[in-house]
């Protein structure tokens, strides 16, 4: 991740004039202004703007919408967008103001959820102060880039070269790893979210980011700065089931947060959010509850689904991994079995010598489905992300989280008379769970 802007105290005359990070909505509008500076025949600007504001999370953090947005902008990754917008904002002069005016006109037709619904006049009233804030912040960054003093050079050392230009970044950062789901709590949305998860999530609170992981039956909290820089030596652990409150308390507070940031942390409320990690006894899976405690800026959260459970009751379940053994060989009843590999949930059905592999589970809800595949019974089949496999999963598919290139091999033998025998061999880094019903005589 790129470092945050570091300012010399002498480079600006007062704290009020120092560059401030853009909010997420300001950064999106700045991106719209940049799009308006591109040649009219190069991009479908209206479609790009609609895609941008249809995304449910900050720029770069919505796994469902980002591939389409990158394709529309004809770039390979989010860093290229950031670089282009950064150069535009720090070097544009008159065309920057013109682009903001064009943004004011076009944005009325593609308003984000942050703005109130209503007439064009009401929308314009909401848009104008945001564009004014963008102009002031970017002008301060331009001045900072121009006035930044050269780095000191010690005797006998070579000059370090020009000072890097400040980065025009949104206040909402990107988490350090890719997650399948993104949602924002608070303000005009729900303040509560309870979900099954894979034991690793990230949520934001003001200018800070908190990563919650379950390790050895303990909940570990790791701190990051707004742009993803790890705050070393600040990890804390809590028992599963404890409610962990995040905020920036003071000695006068009657209720101090468990994770107490220093008072200078901008955008962080005194009691900002609370997270509780528990174990669902019914499903034997980890669950988190995140509550926004009435914060000013809301709480974005990212997480992955756990290895899924089948939506039907199955009598037998076995985990295949280093701890429990890598292979399973068992008779099955009803011509049906289920496998959980990474974030993918597979249903295996056998009928008339044909084996069908299909995808199910809430972990793929709202995502592009993968078409069922038919295979001959009696042939070993490997599932994973390797494109050379008979049943590959695209590595970019959001459901492929945690799926190894060659994750699991399965083989079903049909001995006739309803006698089916299932063999599963795990080759993955994080294990495979199998569910099935044994025949009555087993």
N, C-alpha and C positions, 0 to 999 in steps of 0.2 A: 504494500500500500504506500501511497505517496505521503510524505510528512506534512503535518499542518504548517500553516504560515507562521514563521518566527519573525517577530518584529523587534527592531532596535528601539529602545525608549527614545532615542534622539531623532528618529526618523519622522515622527509625527508630533505635532505641537500639543495635542491634548488627547485624552482617552476617548472623547466623543468622536474624534476624527479618525481613530484607528480603524483599519478595515475589519468589518464584521462578516462572519460567514452568512451565506444566503440560506434561507429556509428552503425546504424541499420544493414548495410551490413556486418560490422565486427562481430556483434553479431551473424548474421546468419551463417557466416563462422565458428565461434567458435562452434556453435551448430553442424555443419557438422563434425568438428574435434572430438567433443564428440561422435557423432554417430559412427565414425570410431573406437573408442576404445571398442565398444560393441562386443560381440561374433558374429561371422559371421552367425551363424544359428539362432540368436535371432531376427533379424530385416531384413526387405527387404530394405537395405540401399539406393539402387538406387532409389526406389520408394519414400522413405521418402525425399531424397534430391530434387527430382523433385517436390514433393508436396510443400516443403518449399519455393522454388524459384518461384513456380507458383503463390504463394499468392501475392496479390496486395498491401499489407501493411506490417507494421512492425510485428515482432513476437508477437503474442498474440492479434493483433488488427484487424484481418480479419475474420469476422464472417462466411464467406462462406467457407474458407479453414481450419480454426482452428479445427473443429470437426474431419476432416479427418486426420490432422496432429497428433492430440492427440491420435487418434485410432492407427495410424501407430507406434507411439512411445510407445504405451501401458501404457499411463498415463491418469489421470482423469482431470487434469487442467494445466494451464500455469505455476502456481507456482511450480509444481513438475518438470517441465522442467528447470525452472530457478534455482531451488535448485540443481539439478543434474549437470547442466553446471557450476554453481558456485563452487561446491565441486571439480569438475574435474579441472577447471582452476587454483584454488588456491593450489591444492595439487599435481598436475601432474608435473613431472620433464622431464625425457627423453621421456616418452610416449607422452608428450604434443607436443614436436617438431616432433616426428614421425607422430602423428596424423595430424599436420599441413601440413607435406609433402604429406600425403595421400590425404588431402583435396585439395591441389594444383593440384593433378592428376585428381581427380574425378570431380572437379568443372568445368573443361573444357567442360564436357558433360552436364552440367546443369547450364549454365550461367544465372544470373539474368539480368533484363533489364538495370541495372546500367552499365553493361560492354559493350563495343563496339562489334558489330558483326564482324566476320572475321575469319582469320585463327587461328589455335591453337597457333601459335607464338604470334600473337597480343593479344589473350586472356591471354596467360601466362604472357605477359608483364604487363597486367592490374591486374592480380591476385597477383603476387609476392609482390608488395609494400603493398598491403592490409594485406597479411599474416604477413609480417614483422612488420607492425604497431600493429597487434594483439599481436604478441609475445612480443614486447616492453611494451605495456600497461599491459598485464597480468603479466609480470615479475615485473613491478613496483608495481602492486597490491599484488603480493606474498611478495615482500620486505616490503611493508607497513604493511601487516598482521603480519609479523615476528617481525618488529621493533616497532609496536605500543606500547606505554607505558601503564602500568596498570592504571586504573582510580584511582584518589586520594581517600583516605579513611580518613574521619574525625574521631576525637577522639570519642570513644564510639559507632562507627558504624561498622557493619559487612562488610567485603569485598564484592564487587559486583560481584566477579567472573571474568572469563576471558573476555577480550575485544572481542566483536563480530567481526568475520572476515569481511573484506570489501566485498561488493556485486559487482559481475561482471554483469553490466547491460548495456543495449543499451542506447544510448543518446535519442532515440525516446521512449517515455514513453507510458503508457496505460492511456486512459481517465478514469475518475472516475466512469462512468456508461457505460453499453453496448449499442452500437449503431448498427443500421442495415447496414449502408453503411460506407465505408472507401475509401478515394482517396487521392492521393498526387499531389499537384500542383507545378509547377516550374521545373527548370533544363531542362530535355528533354521532359517534358510533357506540357500540356496546363497550362497557368497561370490564367485562368478564370474558375469559376464554378458558375452557376446560377441554383438553385434548389428550389422547394417547400419543406418546412420542417415543423416539428411539433412545432417550437418555441424553440428548444433546440439543440445546436450544440457545438462541441469542435474543435478547430484547434490549431496546434502547430507552434511555432515560436522560433527556436533555442532551448534553454534550458527551455523555458517557455511554458505554455499551457493556453489557453483562452477559457472559456466557455461562450457562448452567449445564453441568455434566454430572452424570451419576457414575461414580467409580468406587468399586469395593463397598457397595451399600452405603456410600456417603455422597452427599450433594456438594460438589465443588463449584465455587463461584470464582470466575476469572474476570478481571477488569480490563477494559480497553478504552483508549481515547476515541474522540469522534471520528477519526479517519482510520481506525483499526490498529493503532499502535498498542502493543501489549504493555500494561502497567505491571512491571515485575515486582515480585515479593509482596503482592497484595492478595494472593489467593486465600480463600477462607472455605472451611468445610462445615457442613451441618448434617444432622441426621435426617434420613428420609421421613417425611411427615411434618417437619417444622415449617412454619410460615416465615418466610424471609422478606423483610420489609426493606426497600431501597429508598434512599432519600439523602438530604443534606440537613442534618439536625443542628441544633444549637444547644448550649447549656441551659437555655430557658425552656426548651421543649419539654412537655410533660411525657411525650412518647418519642423516644429516640429510635431511629431506624436501625436494623441489624447491620446493614451495609451503609455506613455513614460517610458520604463524600465530603470533601472540603467545601467551605462556604462559597468559594469562587467558581464553582461548577455551574456555568450558565445553562439555563433551561431546565435544570433539575429542581423539582419541587421538594419541599421539606419532607413530605411523605408522598413519594412519587408512584411507586408500584409495589405489589407484593406477589411473590411466587411461592407455591407449595408443590413439592414433588411427592407423590405417594404411589403406592403399589395397588393396582386393581386386583383384589383377591379373586374376583370372579374370572378375569381374563389372564391373570398372572402377567400383567404388563404394566409398564411405568406410565403414569399419568401426571400432567402438570395442570395447575390452575394459576392463571395470571390475572391479576386484578389491577386496573388503573385506579389509583386512590384519589381521583379528582385532580390529576396533574394539569398544568396549563398547556403543555405541548403534546400530550398524548404519549402512547407507548407502542412503538412498532415491535413486532415479534416475528421471528423466523424459526421454523422447526421442521423435522422430518417425521413421517409416520414410522411406527415400529414395524417389525416384521409382522405382517397381517395375520389375523385369525380367520378361518373360513366362516362364512355366514350360516353354515349349517352345523348341527351338532355331530361330532365324530367321537367315537369311543376311545381311540388310541392316539397318542401324540408322542413324538420322540424328537429331540434336538440332536443334530449331527454337527459336531465340531471337535476341536482338540480335547475338550474336557469330557465329552460323552461318547466319543467314538465316531468315526467318519462314515460308517456304512450301516445300512438297514436292509434286511432281507426278510420279507414277511408275506403270508397269504393275505389277500384283501377280499372284502365282500362288496357286492353291489356295483362293481366296475367303476369305483370312484376313489380318488385320493387327492390330497391337497399338499402343495409345497410352498413355503415362504422363503424367498431368496432375496436378500437385500430388502428393497422397498416393493418388490414385486410379489404378487400372490397368484399362484398357478393352480388351476383345476385340471386334473387328469381324469378323463372318462374313457372307458373302453367299451366298445360295442361292435360285435361281429368282426373281430380281428383288426379293428381300426382304433387307434388311440388319438383322442383330440386334446390339444393343449389350449386352454383359454385363460383369460386374465380377469380377476375379480377383486373385490375388496374396496373399502373406503379410501385406501391409499392411492387409488387411481381416479377417484371421483373428480370430475371436472377436467381431466386431462385427456389427451388424444388416445383412444383405445388402440390396442394392438390386435390385429385380426387373429382369430383362432387358427391353429395349424393342425393338419391331419398327418399322422404317421402310422406306419405298420407296427402292430404288436410283435414283440420279439426282437426289435432292433434297438440297440442302445442309443439314447438321445441325450446330448449335452445342451444345457441351457446356460446362457451368459451373454456378455457384451461383445464377444469376438465375432466380427462380421462373417467369418468363415464357417460358423456353426450352422447346423440345420435349422435352429430356432433362435436367431440372434435378437437382441434388444439393442436399439440404437443407443449409443453411449450418451447422447444428448437428451434422451427421453427423461423427463423429470422423475418417472418411476424407477429409473435405473440406479437410483442412489443406493450405494452399498452392494451393488451387484458386481461380482467379479467377472473377469473376461471369460473364464471357464468355471462356472459356479458349481453346478451339480449335474451328475449324469443319472438318468433313470432308465429302467428297462422293465417291461411287463411281459411275463410269459403266460400264455393261455394254454392250459392243459386240457381244455374241454370240460363239459359238464359243470360250467360255472366256477371252475377252479382257476383263479388268477393269482399270480405270484409277483410281488413288487420288489425290485431291488433299487436302492438309492445310494449313490456314493457322492459325498461332499468333497469338493476341491477348493472351497472358498476361503477367504480370510476372516469372515465373520459368521460362518455357520449357515445351516439350512434346517428348517423345522418341517416335519412331515406329520400329516394327520390322515387317519384311515379307519375303516371299520373292519375288524377281523371277522372271518366267517364263523358261524356258530360252533363248528367243530374244532376251531383253532384253540 
